Amino acid sequence: MLKVENLNKSFGGVQAVRDCTFQIREGTITGLIGPNGAGKTTTFNMIAGEIPPTSGRIDFLGENITGLPTHQMFHRGIVRTFQIPHEFAKMTVLENLMVVPPAQPGEHIFNNWLASAAVRRREQEVREKAEAALEFLSISHLRDERAGNLSGGQKKLLELGRTMMTDAKLVLLDEPGAGVNPTLLLKIRDMIAKLREDRGYTFCVIEHDMDMIASLCDPVIVLAEGTVLTEGTMQAVRSNADVLDAYLGGGEDG
């Protein structure tokens, strides 16, 4: 589904990603791990179109998407979440979901006068889809709560719900377990697995919780100093001496 070839990214004199090459197969939950400063988030940002690579190539479903902006990536089916959720804090949980689908007729002011029936019909379809997402994630009881009042784990579930409101093909999850209590962490893990099984999503997950990676991901790709160190099952990765050395020598977060 996704092919990253010889990807490089420099910030001034600092090379955050160097000659990074890997693939993500359709239908998998691929783990992307590495010590702090390994270049994981920078790689995500380039795939999602937030920053362009200095050099290298990214192919998605056989098409060169290198350097395309985020809105074009979104329309191609690449969706990402963030380590710190970016919810609309003053809107309700339901409204946070309903705002996601693109090209809603009600976004154009004249349609509200000239095509009000179409606007209402589409809004009802979006509302029903949002309600179904809340039910799937077992957070229907939070539908009318302001998103800013949710706990960290609930906000992570809300981000999963927002991906369900899109035509996502590849979902990039940036530390879905960060700052989440153990009970909600298990729920988030189960929801990711269920979305893969029931909806056919392909995931790539950055996560520092190795137990979560081990229970979810195959394969696991290890980055160190901006490049791929090794790839394989979690069992193989855990027994790799180079991986252990890389973690013991990790620096600042990247």
Backbone as CSV, one residue per row, in Angstrom:
resi,resn,N_x,N_y,N_z,CA_x,CA_y,CA_z,C_x,C_y,C_z
1,MET,0.824,-1.203,0.000,0.000,0.000,0.000,0.861,1.257,0.000
2,LEU,1.855,1.310,0.884,2.733,2.478,0.995,4.182,2.031,0.828
3,LYS,4.917,2.774,0.022,6.331,2.480,-0.187,7.128,3.755,0.046
4,VAL,8.050,3.707,0.993,8.934,4.820,1.305,10.334,4.433,0.845
5,GLU,10.930,5.268,-0.019,12.233,4.929,-0.592,13.230,6.060,-0.378
6,ASN,14.326,5.718,0.303,15.468,6.631,0.483,15.027,8.022,0.931
7,LEU,14.141,8.053,1.921,13.598,9.315,2.408,14.631,10.017,3.294
8,ASN,14.794,11.311,3.063,15.714,12.130,3.849,15.019,13.423,4.249
9,LYS,15.334,13.891,5.460,14.840,15.183,5.912,15.879,15.845,6.799
10,SER,16.280,17.060,6.394,17.243,17.834,7.164,16.600,19.123,7.637
11,PHE,16.929,19.507,8.845,16.514,20.796,9.396,17.792,21.572,9.678
12,GLY,18.143,22.472,8.763,19.429,23.144,8.903,20.548,22.125,8.791
13,GLY,21.390,22.056,9.817,22.498,21.108,9.804,22.165,19.774,10.448
14,VAL,20.914,19.597,10.861,20.524,18.354,11.541,19.745,17.468,10.568
15,GLN,20.213,16.233,10.382,19.501,15.300,9.520,18.650,14.396,10.401
16,ALA,17.332,14.625,10.364,16.409,13.885,11.221,16.082,12.514,10.653
17,VAL,16.024,12.414,9.315,15.724,11.145,8.644,16.749,10.969,7.532
18,ARG,17.326,9.762,7.434,18.367,9.540,6.426,18.157,8.203,5.719
19,ASP,18.010,8.262,4.410,17.910,7.063,3.569,16.940,6.037,4.159
20,CYS,15.771,6.502,4.553,14.781,5.641,5.207,13.938,4.942,4.138
21,THR,13.908,3.607,4.188,13.187,2.807,3.197,12.403,1.710,3.908
22,PHE,11.097,1.659,3.648,10.265,0.572,4.178,8.958,0.541,3.416
23,GLN,8.172,-0.516,3.636,6.872,-0.667,2.999,5.824,-1.009,4.051
24,ILE,4.588,-0.618,3.767,3.452,-0.998,4.615,2.481,-1.772,3.743
25,ARG,2.220,-3.012,4.119,1.324,-3.861,3.348,-0.126,-3.574,3.713
26,GLU,-1.000,-3.663,2.731,-2.422,-3.434,2.947,-2.978,-4.442,3.945
27,GLY,-3.824,-3.954,4.862,-4.474,-4.835,5.818,-3.670,-5.152,7.055
28,THR,-2.492,-4.544,7.196,-1.654,-4.822,8.364,-1.794,-3.712,9.404
29,ILE,-1.344,-4.019,10.613,-1.092,-2.999,11.633,0.416,-3.020,11.843
30,THR,1.092,-2.056,11.246,2.553,-2.003,11.272,3.005,-1.096,12.406
31,GLY,3.902,-1.589,13.229,4.462,-0.788,14.306,5.702,-0.050,13.839
32,LEU,5.833,1.208,14.233,7.021,2.006,13.938,7.595,2.458,15.270
33,ILE,8.700,1.848,15.662,9.254,2.110,16.986,10.707,2.551,16.865
34,GLY,11.251,2.981,17.980,12.640,3.410,18.022,12.859,4.310,19.210
35,PRO,14.105,4.527,19.577,14.399,5.398,20.720,14.026,6.835,20.426
36,ASN,13.953,7.649,21.457,13.709,9.077,21.262,14.754,9.650,20.315
37,GLY,14.290,10.466,19.351,15.195,11.056,18.380,15.436,10.203,17.158
38,ALA,14.685,9.097,17.006,14.916,8.179,15.887,14.346,8.688,14.572
39,GLY,13.478,9.695,14.612,12.892,10.243,13.393,11.506,9.729,13.070
40,LYS,10.856,9.114,14.037,9.548,8.494,13.784,8.486,9.537,13.409
41,THR,8.337,10.551,14.231,7.310,11.557,13.970,7.630,12.363,12.724
42,THR,8.893,12.648,12.490,9.279,13.351,11.256,8.898,12.532,10.032
43,THR,9.100,11.224,10.102,8.700,10.345,8.998,7.199,10.383,8.802
44,PHE,6.441,10.297,9.894,4.979,10.417,9.824,4.576,11.733,9.162
45,ASN,5.216,12.818,9.576,4.858,14.134,9.058,5.086,14.227,7.552
46,MET,6.122,13.565,7.064,6.369,13.577,5.618,5.340,12.724,4.878
47,ILE,4.992,11.579,5.430,3.981,10.724,4.794,2.632,11.435,4.751
48,ALA,2.292,12.136,5.832,1.001,12.816,5.924,0.960,14.139,5.171
49,GLY,2.096,14.614,4.670,2.134,15.838,3.897,2.296,17.103,4.710
50,GLU,2.641,16.978,5.993,2.813,18.166,6.819,4.123,18.877,6.524
51,ILE,5.149,18.108,6.172,6.430,18.686,5.759,6.931,17.908,4.545
52,PRO,7.600,18.586,3.605,8.132,17.871,2.439,9.473,17.228,2.780
53,PRO,9.788,16.100,2.154,11.113,15.518,2.365,12.193,16.338,1.670
54,THR,13.409,16.278,2.175,14.533,16.892,1.491,14.830,16.139,0.203
55,SER,14.724,14.822,0.270,14.866,13.978,-0.914,14.207,12.642,-0.623
56,GLY,14.073,11.825,-1.667,13.437,10.528,-1.519,12.047,10.520,-2.134
57,ARG,11.367,9.399,-1.987,10.082,9.221,-2.667,9.113,8.458,-1.776
58,ILE,7.830,8.840,-1.865,6.746,8.151,-1.166,5.696,7.769,-2.198
59,ASP,5.385,6.495,-2.304,4.339,6.007,-3.199,3.185,5.454,-2.369
60,PHE,1.957,5.778,-2.776,0.763,5.279,-2.096,-0.167,4.695,-3.148
61,LEU,-0.468,3.416,-3.022,-1.306,2.700,-3.990,-0.781,2.887,-5.412
62,GLY,0.549,2.826,-5.534,1.195,2.898,-6.838,1.361,4.286,-7.403
63,GLU,0.995,5.324,-6.649,1.075,6.703,-7.134,2.094,7.483,-6.312
64,ASN,2.896,8.280,-6.989,3.884,9.113,-6.320,3.182,10.274,-5.613
65,ILE,3.259,10.310,-4.287,2.596,11.367,-3.516,3.610,12.238,-2.788
66,THR,4.873,12.138,-3.137,5.932,12.849,-2.433,5.672,14.353,-2.410
67,GLY,5.629,14.913,-1.211,5.510,16.356,-1.066,4.128,16.930,-1.231
68,LEU,3.107,16.090,-1.459,1.746,16.622,-1.569,1.298,17.181,-0.222
69,PRO,0.463,18.220,-0.203,0.005,18.799,1.068,-1.011,17.912,1.764
70,THR,-1.263,18.214,3.027,-2.097,17.350,3.868,-3.505,17.166,3.312
71,HIS,-4.121,18.228,2.748,-5.506,18.080,2.286,-5.583,17.118,1.105
72,GLN,-4.541,17.083,0.284,-4.538,16.129,-0.820,-4.311,14.706,-0.314
73,MET,-3.461,14.557,0.704,-3.271,13.238,1.319,-4.589,12.743,1.920
74,PHE,-5.310,13.649,2.570,-6.594,13.311,3.186,-7.569,12.769,2.143
75,HIS,-7.655,13.449,1.012,-8.594,13.023,-0.026,-8.154,11.725,-0.707
76,ARG,-6.883,11.365,-0.566,-6.411,10.084,-1.096,-6.617,8.944,-0.090
77,GLY,-6.996,9.292,1.143,-7.275,8.257,2.127,-6.210,8.053,3.175
78,ILE,-5.273,9.012,3.311,-4.252,8.949,4.363,-4.671,9.893,5.484
79,VAL,-4.909,9.334,6.652,-5.395,10.098,7.805,-4.448,9.856,8.969
80,ARG,-4.155,10.890,9.745,-3.277,10.703,10.896,-3.897,11.272,12.163
81,THR,-3.490,10.711,13.290,-3.830,11.269,14.592,-2.541,11.770,15.233
82,PHE,-2.688,12.439,16.373,-1.547,13.082,16.995,-1.359,12.579,18.429
83,GLN,-0.104,12.666,18.890,0.199,12.284,20.264,-0.635,13.126,21.234
84,ILE,-0.745,14.419,20.952,-1.633,15.302,21.715,-2.854,15.563,20.840
85,PRO,-4.039,15.075,21.220,-5.225,15.193,20.360,-5.546,16.641,20.009
86,HIS,-6.038,16.847,18.783,-6.377,18.173,18.281,-7.898,18.296,18.132
87,GLU,-8.605,18.123,19.232,-10.064,18.207,19.161,-10.525,19.660,19.106
88,PHE,-11.785,19.872,18.664,-12.412,21.188,18.768,-13.040,21.256,20.158
89,ALA,-12.329,21.894,21.076,-12.623,21.775,22.496,-14.017,22.259,22.879
90,LYS,-14.528,23.302,22.220,-15.807,23.888,22.612,-16.996,23.263,21.898
91,MET,-16.711,22.333,20.972,-17.785,21.627,20.286,-18.047,20.310,20.995
92,THR,-19.252,19.784,20.833,-19.565,18.500,21.458,-18.837,17.372,20.734
93,VAL,-18.827,16.212,21.378,-18.218,15.035,20.772,-18.884,14.718,19.435
94,LEU,-20.216,14.770,19.412,-20.938,14.499,18.170,-20.577,15.508,17.088
95,GLU,-20.502,16.787,17.449,-20.151,17.819,16.471,-18.735,17.632,15.951
96,ASN,-17.817,17.178,16.809,-16.448,16.919,16.371,-16.403,15.864,15.269
97,LEU,-17.306,14.903,15.344,-17.356,13.882,14.293,-18.044,14.414,13.043
98,MET,-19.111,15.153,13.221,-19.907,15.603,12.079,-19.177,16.608,11.197
99,VAL,-18.197,17.307,11.758,-17.488,18.319,10.981,-16.462,17.700,10.027
100,VAL,-16.164,16.408,10.191,-15.061,15.793,9.450,-15.336,15.550,7.968
101,PRO,-16.454,14.931,7.577,-16.626,14.582,6.162,-16.505,15.805,5.256
102,PRO,-15.729,15.682,4.156,-15.508,16.836,3.278,-16.691,17.087,2.345
103,ALA,-16.690,18.285,1.754,-17.625,18.654,0.687,-19.089,18.478,1.087
104,GLN,-19.438,18.882,2.314,-20.835,18.852,2.725,-21.546,20.059,2.110
105,PRO,-22.733,19.870,1.533,-23.398,20.980,0.829,-23.686,22.172,1.727
106,GLY,-23.882,21.944,3.024,-24.163,23.044,3.934,-22.993,23.977,4.154
107,GLU,-21.791,23.594,3.677,-20.625,24.464,3.802,-20.734,25.685,2.890
108,HIS,-21.573,25.605,1.867,-21.751,26.712,0.929,-23.030,27.464,1.296
109,ILE,-22.884,28.723,1.605,-23.978,29.489,2.200,-25.225,29.505,1.320
110,PHE,-25.073,29.587,0.011,-26.250,29.683,-0.849,-27.044,28.379,-0.889
111,ASN,-26.353,27.250,-0.659,-27.073,25.975,-0.645,-28.102,25.915,0.477
112,ASN,-27.837,26.634,1.569,-28.774,26.623,2.693,-30.096,27.297,2.338
113,TRP,-30.084,28.134,1.287,-31.316,28.768,0.810,-31.873,28.060,-0.425
114,LEU,-30.967,27.715,-1.337,-31.402,27.215,-2.641,-31.529,25.694,-2.703
115,ALA,-30.850,25.000,-1.783,-30.894,23.533,-1.797,-30.993,23.010,-0.365
116,SER,-31.915,23.597,0.385,-32.018,23.283,1.812,-32.371,21.817,2.056
117,ALA,-33.172,21.225,1.177,-33.534,19.813,1.352,-32.301,18.925,1.239
118,ALA,-31.428,19.213,0.270,-30.198,18.437,0.101,-29.273,18.629,1.295
119,VAL,-29.225,19.844,1.817,-28.393,20.122,2.993,-28.882,19.309,4.191
120,ARG,-30.201,19.320,4.427,-30.757,18.580,5.565,-30.556,17.073,5.401
121,ARG,-30.722,16.591,4.189,-30.564,15.164,3.929,-29.119,14.707,4.191
122,ARG,-28.169,15.492,3.711,-26.757,15.142,3.927,-26.389,15.259,5.402
123,GLU,-26.913,16.275,6.078,-26.616,16.432,7.499,-27.152,15.249,8.299
124,GLN,-28.315,14.739,7.941,-28.872,13.575,8.616,-28.014,12.343,8.368
125,GLU,-27.522,12.181,7.143,-26.636,11.050,6.832,-25.358,11.118,7.667
126,VAL,-24.787,12.322,7.768,-23.552,12.497,8.544,-23.818,12.241,10.021
127,ARG,-24.951,12.731,10.529,-25.301,12.511,11.931,-25.437,11.011,12.236
128,GLU,-26.101,10.285,11.352,-26.279,8.846,11.559,-24.927,8.116,11.537
129,LYS,-24.045,8.549,10.656,-22.720,7.937,10.602,-21.936,8.235,11.881
130,ALA,-22.068,9.466,12.384,-21.388,9.843,13.626,-21.937,9.057,14.814
131,GLU,-23.251,8.901,14.876,-23.867,8.134,15.959,-23.381,6.679,15.913
132,ALA,-23.260,6.123,14.710,-22.785,4.740,14.561,-21.342,4.615,15.029
133,ALA,-20.512,5.629,14.739,-19.118,5.605,15.185,-19.034,5.658,16.704
134,LEU,-19.855,6.499,17.327,-19.872,6.587,18.785,-20.298,5.264,19.410
135,GLU,-21.287,4.619,18.810,-21.743,3.324,19.319,-20.655,2.265,19.158
136,PHE,-19.993,2.266,18.008,-18.906,1.314,17.751,-17.817,1.443,18.812
137,LEU,-17.503,2.679,19.196,-16.434,2.935,20.162,-16.920,2.907,21.607
138,SER,-18.213,2.659,21.794,-18.822,2.604,23.134,-18.685,3.916,23.901
139,ILE,-18.828,5.032,23.194,-18.781,6.337,23.864,-20.017,7.171,23.510
140,SER,-21.131,6.491,23.215,-22.367,7.218,22.901,-22.810,8.099,24.060
141,HIS,-22.477,7.692,25.286,-22.890,8.469,26.454,-22.190,9.829,26.518
142,LEU,-21.145,10.017,25.700,-20.405,11.280,25.696,-20.806,12.185,24.532
143,ARG,-21.825,11.823,23.771,-22.142,12.509,22.514,-22.348,14.010,22.686
144,ASP,-22.947,14.443,23.813,-23.266,15.857,24.017,-22.276,16.563,24.937
145,GLU,-21.205,15.861,25.308,-20.170,16.448,26.163,-19.231,17.306,25.318
146,ARG,-18.817,18.435,25.851,-17.807,19.223,25.150,-16.514,18.419,25.069
147,ALA,-15.900,18.409,23.886,-14.715,17.578,23.679,-13.558,17.988,24.582
148,GLY,-13.494,19.266,24.918,-12.422,19.731,25.790,-12.508,19.180,27.198
149,ASN,-13.677,18.658,27.585,-13.853,18.115,28.937,-13.488,16.632,29.031
150,LEU,-13.159,15.999,27.915,-12.864,14.567,27.931,-11.502,14.295,28.556
151,SER,-11.339,13.080,29.058,-10.033,12.647,29.541,-9.121,12.391,28.344
152,GLY,-7.835,12.204,28.629,-6.885,11.949,27.549,-7.246,10.718,26.739
153,GLY,-7.634,9.649,27.426,-8.005,8.426,26.732,-9.266,8.580,25.908
154,GLN,-10.236,9.308,26.442,-11.479,9.551,25.691,-11.215,10.382,24.440
155,LYS,-10.269,11.325,24.540,-9.909,12.117,23.362,-9.246,11.239,22.296
156,LYS,-8.468,10.246,22.720,-7.861,9.326,21.759,-8.943,8.499,21.062
157,LEU,-9.960,8.091,21.796,-11.089,7.387,21.182,-11.835,8.300,20.212
158,LEU,-11.985,9.559,20.585,-12.631,10.518,19.694,-11.841,10.650,18.391
159,GLU,-10.512,10.653,18.477,-9.697,10.736,17.262,-9.913,9.505,16.385
160,LEU,-10.038,8.340,17.000,-10.360,7.148,16.214,-11.722,7.313,15.542
161,GLY,-12.673,7.899,16.277,-13.988,8.139,15.706,-13.924,9.073,14.515
162,ARG,-13.068,10.075,14.581,-12.953,11.009,13.456,-12.372,10.324,12.229
163,THR,-11.471,9.353,12.421,-10.972,8.611,11.253,-12.103,7.800,10.626
164,MET,-13.061,7.353,11.439,-14.183,6.574,10.917,-15.147,7.420,10.089
165,MET,-15.060,8.725,10.208,-15.920,9.615,9.442,-15.336,9.931,8.065
166,THR,-14.171,9.380,7.762,-13.497,9.624,6.490,-13.519,8.350,5.654
167,ASP,-13.009,8.462,4.440,-12.810,7.284,3.598,-11.359,6.825,3.734
168,ALA,-10.930,6.650,4.979,-9.526,6.337,5.254,-9.138,4.969,4.697
169,LYS,-7.954,4.930,4.117,-7.359,3.664,3.696,-6.149,3.330,4.574
170,LEU,-5.354,4.367,4.871,-4.182,4.211,5.734,-4.305,5.206,6.878
171,VAL,-4.254,4.693,8.114,-4.362,5.543,9.306,-3.029,5.532,10.034
172,LEU,-2.458,6.715,10.220,-1.195,6.882,10.935,-1.510,7.304,12.368
173,LEU,-1.208,6.447,13.325,-1.508,6.714,14.731,-0.221,7.080,15.465
174,ASP,-0.166,8.312,15.958,1.024,8.786,16.661,0.795,8.658,18.165
175,GLU,1.355,7.620,18.745,1.281,7.329,20.180,-0.154,7.348,20.710
176,PRO,-0.993,6.448,20.232,-2.381,6.400,20.720,-2.481,6.055,22.199
177,GLY,-1.434,5.459,22.773,-1.482,5.088,24.186,-0.876,6.107,25.118
178,ALA,-0.322,7.200,24.595,0.370,8.177,25.442,-0.594,8.851,26.403
179,GLY,-0.270,8.824,27.687,-1.065,9.504,28.703,-2.413,8.885,28.978
180,VAL,-2.594,7.623,28.599,-3.892,6.959,28.741,-3.824,5.949,29.888
181,ASN,-4.887,5.895,30.718,-4.888,4.942,31.825,-5.007,3.513,31.288
182,PRO,-4.566,2.522,32.056,-4.498,1.148,31.547,-5.819,0.598,31.023
183,THR,-6.942,0.965,31.643,-8.233,0.446,31.194,-8.575,0.960,29.802
184,LEU,-8.446,2.267,29.598,-8.741,2.840,28.295,-7.700,2.426,27.255
185,LEU,-6.470,2.190,27.693,-5.438,1.740,26.764,-5.830,0.411,26.128
186,LEU,-6.350,-0.504,26.946,-6.810,-1.793,26.415,-7.966,-1.597,25.445
187,LYS,-8.845,-0.646,25.754,-9.990,-0.384,24.878,-9.525,0.185,23.539
188,ILE,-8.575,1.123,23.583,-8.046,1.706,22.357,-7.375,0.632,21.509
189,ARG,-6.596,-0.226,22.164,-5.950,-1.323,21.442,-6.987,-2.205,20.760
190,ASP,-8.041,-2.559,21.486,-9.086,-3.423,20.923,-9.828,-2.741,19.776
191,MET,-10.047,-1.432,19.889,-10.750,-0.702,18.830,-9.915,-0.646,17.553
192,ILE,-8.601,-0.472,17.696,-7.723,-0.469,16.523,-7.792,-1.820,15.813
193,ALA,-7.700,-2.898,16.594,-7.782,-4.241,16.003,-9.133,-4.468,15.336
194,LYS,-10.196,-3.983,15.971,-11.546,-4.175,15.433,-11.753,-3.375,14.147
195,LEU,-11.186,-2.166,14.092,-11.289,-1.365,12.882,-10.558,-2.033,11.713
196,ARG,-9.455,-2.669,12.012,-8.747,-3.401,10.959,-9.589,-4.588,10.481
197,GLU,-10.171,-5.320,11.437,-10.929,-6.518,11.089,-12.267,-6.183,10.431
198,ASP,-12.993,-5.211,10.987,-14.354,-4.925,10.515,-14.400,-3.929,9.366
199,ARG,-13.481,-2.958,9.358,-13.524,-1.889,8.365,-12.432,-2.024,7.303
200,GLY,-11.474,-2.927,7.521,-10.415,-3.118,6.540,-9.367,-2.027,6.531
201,TYR,-9.259,-1.250,7.622,-8.256,-0.196,7.679,-6.853,-0.804,7.746
202,THR,-5.907,-0.084,7.190,-4.491,-0.382,7.360,-3.921,0.662,8.316
203,PHE,-3.152,0.219,9.304,-2.616,1.138,10.314,-1.090,1.117,10.316
204,CYS,-0.513,2.272,10.627,0.891,2.358,11.031,0.906,3.091,12.366
205,VAL,1.532,2.485,13.361,1.421,2.963,14.740,2.788,3.300,15.311
206,ILE,2.968,4.545,15.744,4.104,4.914,16.591,3.655,4.740,18.035
207,GLU,4.423,4.011,18.817,4.023,3.786,20.205,5.244,3.382,21.027
208,HIS,5.324,3.926,22.263,6.414,3.567,23.172,6.040,2.413,24.092
209,ASP,4.750,2.085,24.164,4.314,0.960,24.988,4.556,-0.328,24.202
210,MET,5.621,-1.034,24.564,6.014,-2.214,23.792,5.025,-3.368,23.932
211,ASP,4.310,-3.422,25.048,3.288,-4.466,25.190,2.148,-4.230,24.198
212,MET,1.777,-2.973,24.006,0.734,-2.647,23.041,1.201,-2.986,21.622
213,ILE,2.432,-2.642,21.301,2.989,-2.968,19.983,3.008,-4.479,19.777
214,ALA,3.444,-5.216,20.803,3.546,-6.671,20.681,2.190,-7.320,20.458
215,SER,1.142,-6.774,21.078,-0.182,-7.384,20.973,-0.917,-6.971,19.704
216,LEU,-0.481,-5.882,19.064,-1.194,-5.354,17.898,-0.466,-5.557,16.574
217,CYS,0.840,-5.390,16.572,1.556,-5.093,15.332,2.349,-6.276,14.775
218,ASP,2.249,-6.436,13.481,3.081,-7.366,12.723,3.026,-6.929,11.265
219,PRO,4.127,-6.396,10.737,5.467,-6.380,11.303,5.718,-5.157,12.193
220,VAL,6.932,-5.140,12.754,7.417,-3.997,13.520,8.675,-3.481,12.823
221,ILE,8.696,-2.173,12.545,9.848,-1.524,11.919,10.552,-0.691,12.984
222,VAL,11.867,-0.866,13.105,12.638,-0.140,14.115,13.475,0.932,13.421
223,LEU,13.290,2.182,13.850,14.121,3.281,13.368,15.167,3.628,14.413
224,ALA,16.330,4.011,13.946,17.388,4.519,14.823,18.213,5.514,14.025
225,GLU,18.415,6.692,14.594,19.178,7.752,13.934,18.644,8.040,12.533
226,GLY,17.309,7.986,12.392,16.670,8.400,11.162,16.611,7.379,10.057
227,THR,17.029,6.161,10.313,16.999,5.138,9.275,16.477,3.828,9.837
228,VAL,16.091,2.901,8.961,15.559,1.624,9.416,16.694,0.749,9.909
229,LEU,16.587,0.322,11.158,17.594,-0.541,11.759,17.290,-2.010,11.477
230,THR,16.015,-2.387,11.651,15.600,-3.759,11.374,14.085,-3.801,11.260
231,GLU,13.574,-4.928,10.807,12.135,-5.124,10.654,11.825,-6.589,10.840
232,GLY,10.673,-6.873,11.480,10.262,-8.261,11.671,9.182,-8.366,12.717
233,THR,8.989,-9.554,13.246,8.032,-9.735,14.325,8.561,-9.069,15.593
234,MET,7.663,-8.812,16.536,8.098,-8.196,17.781,9.074,-9.108,18.522
235,GLN,8.862,-10.401,18.442,9.761,-11.347,19.106,11.171,-11.235,18.539
236,ALA,11.285,-11.150,17.213,12.595,-11.030,16.583,13.250,-9.696,16.917
237,VAL,12.439,-8.638,16.920,12.964,-7.308,17.212,13.497,-7.237,18.634
238,ARG,12.762,-7.813,19.571,13.165,-7.755,20.978,14.473,-8.493,21.244
239,SER,14.793,-9.463,20.416,16.009,-10.245,20.635,17.179,-9.756,19.794
240,ASN,16.985,-8.636,19.072,18.020,-8.106,18.201,18.988,-7.238,19.009
241,ALA,20.262,-7.597,19.001,21.257,-6.876,19.800,21.395,-5.432,19.358
242,ASP,21.277,-5.153,18.048,21.394,-3.781,17.556,20.246,-2.915,18.075
243,VAL,19.071,-3.504,18.192,17.923,-2.766,18.728,18.164,-2.399,20.189
244,LEU,18.653,-3.341,20.957,18.943,-3.071,22.366,19.980,-1.967,22.506
245,ASP,21.011,-1.994,21.665,22.041,-0.953,21.710,21.453,0.411,21.352
246,ALA,20.568,0.434,20.350,19.969,1.695,19.923,19.137,2.315,21.040
247,TYR,18.364,1.498,21.753,17.549,2.028,22.839,18.386,2.516,23.999
248,LEU,19.456,1.820,24.287,20.323,2.243,25.387,21.035,3.546,25.068
249,GLY,21.175,3.840,23.778,21.880,5.053,23.375,20.974,6.148,22.886
250,GLY,19.636,6.046,23.142,18.679,7.015,22.603,18.895,8.412,23.118
251,GLY,18.537,9.400,22.280,18.681,10.805,22.641,17.355,11.483,22.844
252,GLU,17.205,12.681,22.237,15.963,13.453,22.408,14.908,12.970,21.441
253,ASP,13.661,13.323,21.753,12.529,12.836,20.950,12.548,13.440,19.556
254,GLY,12.213,12.601,18.549,12.134,13.073,17.175,10.813,12.758,16.600
